[in-house]
Amino acid sequence: MKNLNYIAPVIGLKCFTAEYFTASIIIPVSLIFLMALSIFAFGMFFPAAASAAEVIGHRGAAFYAPENTISSIKAALAMGVDGVEIDVHLTKDKKIAVFHDKDTKRISGGKYDFNISEKTYDELKHIDVGTHKAPEFKDERIPLLEEVLALMPEDKKLFIEIKCGAEIFEFLPAQLENIKRPESIVIISFSLDVAALSKVLMPRFESYWILGSKFFEGAKIEDALKIAAANNLDGIDIDHKLASADYIKKTKSAGLKFYVWTLDEPRRAAVLKLYGLDGITSNKPDVIIEAIKKL
């Protein structure tokens, strides 16, 4: 496998043996040299071995608690995540609701089928969004962005995925204007227009473009990076199944950050961490933390 080529420089120096050096005192020096070269080669091919990769809780800790709820976010924070990812929609009365789908059918267990944009928050806030996960979550409700912001510690990141359109920017900047640490907020979106507009209207916050397999059906990673750079974006957030050492290297070389979604498999996470990515979004953040923080 080409990703294992980092061992080649070490093998190629096998001539440095006792037979090569006449003085036995030189042998330890050659061994030290080999060890140093091995470390250099490993670091060259796997730069993340000496740096940290963030672990971001997907919709909180969605494997363990109802997604995008206060319980889920609290669970993720208790696991020691570096940040939490949430989804937001704009309601009929222009409240920013923390919710993934455009309607409530799936999360309400089929009991309610309301479009988020067509209902006021007062009409939505009574919906039980926890029982579909487990009976003990029956009191969970759809939170507002302001509630989540109040819950987040200052040293943790909040990744806000915008699921609606550009109309949210009439109201989102005001909710974020009192953020003390700009690096604690990241805006992400599948919509290039939304991601780019976020950077124009809220330049102090990083903005990432989310990419999936559909984009790469007719384009290459180089295309994505050129588009992201042309729109002054700070990084890309890509389906983990598409991530590779080559993609990560090219993204970092372009001066952009590289995150992946949604990765719950620890061995895959460990490999991508060694390739040098910036962060992993996971439904099981505790599992991923255990897998990569020791590397």
Secondary structure, 3 states (H helix, E strand, C coil): CHHHHHHHHHHCCCCCCCCCCCCCCHHHHHHHHHHHHHHHHHHHHCHHHHCCCEEEEECCCCCCCCCCCHHHHHHHHHCCCCEEEEEEEECCCCCEEECCCCECCCCCCCCCCCEHHHCCHHHHCCCCCCCCCCHHHCCCCCCEHHHHHHHCCCCCEEEEEECCCHHHHHCHHHHHCCCCCHHHEEEEECCHHHHHHHHHHCCCCEEEEEECCCHHHCCCHHHHHHHHHHCCCCEEEEEHHHCCHHHHHHHHHCCCEEEEECCCCHHHHHHHHHHCCCEEEECCHHHHHHHHCCC
